[in-house]
């Protein structure tokens, strides 16, 4: 019996001991989950960080010697300290956020009462703000006054520990929320910011290596200056390694901080061309045009005609990645912009004391803030990318038009004046650039209207049907107005081309008009053309005003139809629902307002694409009309066998018939004949500009051509003679002597550095002709083609040119009217 009692007593003691141990464990577990422990432990960590920063500062001050200057110079020549600015920005952001939280918490708890948890939490906020501010100062001095190229080991360890504690606090707060259904909103904000910041800092500290510029360090180590030359040449070429945008990280692109260095440099001095970084290869004309050309040729082929659809398809495919990215940004922006109207009813109910749970107002306010930040960032990047796409497409279109203008056949040039080509290159190419801002609007308006109808249906129910009907009616008005817009745009561009053509011809021959006194006669012609253009412009603007009037009144019409339907069918209009509907209508105004501009831009772009496609589809010079032999492969310089050439292929009679002649290298050939006998046409045949009907034409060597009418570019005389080639002083002096330009240069104030005005306005006809001859002679070509080179020079100078030109320069010469 005693034994049994003793056993029961021992069992009871053991049970009590186990229960007490379990209760102690439960109490310990409960304690480490309490906010007072979490915030106290985090405050202790930040206090340790403050001590570590203070010790590091004292150690640097007491260190003997001053070796920072050389390190600083070395560090300034390295690449930017990896992610330094992003780390500094994160530190300042966390410090500022905790400072705001400490102030808000202080006033909140001062009003509602204090407790041990609140005091420890406030202490944590204060220590966090101070420690991260001190860390920002430490990083700033570490970057500018030290040669170190990576973060200290103790700092990276502390970041890893801070990340672990932040994740632990976030998990505990969510567990407390699921258990009790509420928690302080300050904890959630602090935990989320801490987790994201700590994750980024751990990524910086452990996953990234030091970024050093081996090109700059190599000459110091090996004494080889070739790397410096490579660096300088890459800078002059504008390589991708020197493009801030191409090498920017995700955070730098998100905040546009890759522009910070250029803006800071521009704040110190006026930016020059060499100060502006080079473009990325994708954004340069060379890189973008090659991609576009491949897309266009793969779709159209070499022989098929380019249509507006094929041209648009090639343009879009050349930038499809950027277009998809802008589409994604547009979706994010649209979704974020509708967060406010969707939650505003719940926010009004929360303000009226009808909240669904505790701290709902804080969560809704935080959601509004985050949605607005996302909306602003996505909108800025959306607009930036659209502008980038537009500039790229305009550059590609301009390059394509310019290259086409260089290869047009003579028959095609008869129907296209320089004024029309310039009009296509400027106005129509610019229209393609402007269209990039509207390319997503046709499908984006459907998404915006759909989201608006869903929000309205949530708040107003069946009254949304009237909203949908009113919106559809407004949109259906686009079709007839758009057709009128297209018609007026076509007529406007045609009248503009006619006016540009007439104006260009008049300006080009202004001297003749002045001599003959025909100014008022041709002025009346230009005014008549301007009056026709003004008439079509008025119709176009009136139609645009009509469209704008209809669509500016559309949002008010939709709102009246919606609220009127609610009153008729008895749907109660509460304050929250009315505010939500008005906010939705306000956002819906943007696509409705932009709809007429979108329709107008689509019409204008279609017209421009048709004009560009028509110009691109014109006939080119035939490549097989001229057979080019390899240099040095034949003694014959120019050979024509049974050649028949005609400026107009459709004409029954050829311009030149049965041409047979052969010119060997070193020969001088003079072509003589009466006016209109075809001397200039023969030289044009050798150049390959006259369409070949039959026969063969072979050329061996490079050509230099002197036209009958001198062509002078704006610039220095030296630049006109060199024409892009390097200076060879000996040959340059021989050319000046051969062309009798020595005396002319002595008369001019600045010699060959004299700047020639537009089209050689400050030179005589003989000087322009001799400069043109000097340009051809300096090219050191194998074949020289001179078309009446002495037409603008006097007899004495012409005799000198004839003798020196034929005696000194011993290349092949084919000259007409020599």
Secondary structure, DSSP 8 states (H G I E B T S, - for coil): -HHHHHHHHHHHHHHHHHHHHHHHHHHHHHHHTSHHHHHHHHHHHHHHHHHHHHHHHHHHHH-SS--HHHHHHHHHHS---TTHHHHHHHHHHHHHHHHHHHHHHHHHHHHH---HHHHHHHHHHHHHHHHHHHHHHHHHHHHHS----S--HHHHHHHHHHHHHHHHHHHHHHHHHHHHS---HHHHHHHHHHHHHHHHHHIIIII------HHHHHHHHH---HHHHHHHHHHHHT-GGG-HHHH--HHHHHHTGGGHHHHHHHHHS---GGGS----TTTSHHHHHHHHHHHHHHHHTTTS---HHHHHHHHHHHTHHHHHHHHHHHHHHHHHHTHHHHHHHHHHHHHTT--SSTTHHHHHHHHHHHHHHHHHHHHHHHHHHHHHHHHHHHHHHHHHHHHHHHSB-HHHHHH--HHHHHHIIIIIHHHHHHHTTTTTHHHHHHHHHHHHHHHHHHHHGGGHHHHHHHHHHHHHTHHHHHHHHHHHHHHHHHHHHHHHHHHHHHHHTHHHHHHHT-HHHHHHHHHHHHHHHHHHHHHHHHHHHHHHHHHHTHHHHHHHHHHHHHHHHT----HHHHHHHHHHHHHHHHHHHHHHHHHHHHHHHHHHHHHHHHHHTS-B--GGGSEEE-TTS-SEEEEEEEEEE-SSTT-SS-SEEEEEEEEETT-EEEE---TTSSHHHHHHHHHT-S-EEEEEEEEES-EEEE-SS----SEEHHHHHHTTS---HHHHHHHHHHTT-HHHHHHSTTGGG-EE-GGGTTS-HHHHHHHHHHHHHHT--SEEEEESTTTTS-HHHHHHHHHHHHHH--SEEEEE--
